[in-house]
Amino acid sequence: MAPEQTTTNSAPALTPLITGIVNDAQALIRQQLTLFQTEVKNDLRRTKEASIPIAVGSVVALLAGIVLSLALVYLLVYIWPQLSLFAAHGIVGLLLALVGGILVYTGKAKFDTFNPLPEKSVEGLKENIQWKTKT
């Protein structure tokens, strides 16, 4: 008589496989959140480092602009003695307002051309969250 062959089911059960997939998906989402947080922190740090010299330079440039504007007013009065001091201040003020408006418009247009958020990380995170909510 031939010995009985016992068949062992070597395939793992379905529940541990699904649990493993869900755990892997959760780990992936956590890793992407961590990556996103790290990118945002690095961007904020670089922004802070760049903002300090810009702020200090802006204050110095503002003071220089005030002094140079007053000098331009007195230059206009010197060139045209019949021009009143009030009119000279008005002319310089209008010129400065025009230049300032152009600069603000140009800066806003440049700012509107980019997204400050890390787009790749956000898209990957959205995809994973959508996949997670489907399961």
Secondary structure by P-SEA (a helix, b strand, c coil): cccbbbbbcccccaaaaaaaaaaaaaaaaaaaaaaaaaaaaaaaaaaaaaaaaaaaaaaaaaaaaaaaaaaaaaaaaaacccccaaaaaaaaaaaaaaaaaaaaaaaaaaaacccccaaaaaaaaaaaaaaaaac
